[in-house]
Amino acid sequence: IPIFQNLIQQEKPLTVTHPDATRFFMTIPEACQLVVQAGGIGESGEVLILDMGEPVRILDIAERMIDMSGKPLDIVFTGLREGEKLHEELVGDRETTHRPHHPKISHARVDSIPPERLDYQGWMDRMFTHPRDNTTAAIARGALETR
């Protein structure tokens, strides 16, 4: 939203990756409250998922913000980036959730990963390889490797 606000202020087209892309949105106070409550009810090794409401189409937000601005701005579709999903998936096909303690915090049952499947170098490569910012990736990788 701040990026859209900045583009509107500069009277530039708003960029959206895909017309059908959706994301979840929460206010900062709501997210903080749920994180604090999750910390109080969570147990070691447990995966908790915050209820973020229904996903929102990014294009709808862009169109509403342009309408509210009163400026005749265009929307440019940039395409999904490598690895970016059209829709966020909070729970995998083989995972289950239940809400025993709080109506907005799910406890997820997920399969454990056997240690032999863990690939530290592959994880480092995926986490810190970004074509547009190799310097930051190199610094972050170095900082983690020195720990």
N, C-alpha and C positions, 0 to 999 in steps of 0.2 A: 504494500500500500504506500509506504514512503517513496518507493521508486516511481510508482504511478504519479504521486503528488508532485514529485520533482519534474517528471517529464511534462506534466500538465502546466506547471509553472513556467517551464521553458518553451511551452507551446510546441512540443515535439510529439511525434506519434508514440502511442503506448505499445510496448512490445509484449506479446503473449506467445508462449511456446506453441500451443496447439488450441484450436477452438473448443475442444472437448476436455481439456486438462482441468482436473479438479484438485483442490487441496482443502485440508481442514484448517480452521481458524479459531483461535481462542484469544480472549483478552489476557493481558499479562496478569492482572489481579486474579482472574479465574484460574489460570494455569498455576500460579504460585500457591493458591489455596489448596488446589487438588494435589500438588506435589507435597506440600506439608502434611496433608492428611494421609497420602499414600505412604509417606515415611513413617507415620505412626502405626499403620496397620500391616505394612509389608514385613515379610520374613526373609531371612538370609537366602539368597539364590532365587528368590521369587521374581517373576516378571509381572509388572503391573502396567495396565494400559488405561490412560485417562480417557474419559468420554468427551470427545471434542465436538459432539453434535454431528450434523450432516455435512458431507463435503460440499464445497462451493465451487462453482465453475468460475475460473479465473476470468474468462471472457465476460461473464456477467458483471463482475466487479469493475473491469475496465470500462465497459459500456456505461455503467451507472456513474462512475467517477467523471467520465467525459460529459455525460448529461448534466451532472451537478455543476460542472465548471462553466457550462455555457459556451465552451470553445469548440470550434469545428475541427476536432482532431481525428486522425486516422488511427487504426489499430493495425500493427504489422505482426504477422505470424512468423516466428523465427525457427520453429521446429524444435522437437525435443532434443536435448543434449544427450550425449552418449551415456547410457545407463539410467537416464531419467524415465520414470514411469508416467503414464498418462493419469493414473489414479493411484493414490496411496493405499497400500494394503496394511492394515494394522495387525491382522491375524492371518497366519498361514493356513493352507488347506488341512494340514495335519495337526493343527493346534486347536485347543478348546479354551473357552473362557467361562468364568462364572463370577458373580458379584456377591460374595458372602457378607461383606462388611459395609460397603458404601455403594449407593446406586450409580455413582459416576466413576467408579474405579473397578476395572475388571482384573481378576487374577487369571493369568494365562498359564496353561500347561503346555510346555514346549519340550521337544525331545532334546536330550543332552547331546553334546558333540564329543565323541571319543577323542582323547588326546592325539591319537595318531592322525586324525583328520585335520588338526590345527596346522595351518601353514603360515608361520610368522612372516616370511618374506612376501608371500602372496598378499597377505593382509596389508603389509606396509606399502606394497606397490599399488594396491587398490585405494587405500586411504589417502596417499600423498602424491599420487600422480594426477596432475591436472594440467592439461595442455596450455592453459592460459596463465599459469602462475607457477612455473617450475622453481623459482627462487624460494618462495614460501614453502613449497613442498620439500626442498632440500634442507631448509632450516629446521622444519618440523621433524623430518626424518632423522636428522642429526641429533636433535634434542632428545628424541625418544631412544635412540640407539646408545646414547651416553649414560642412560639411567641404569 
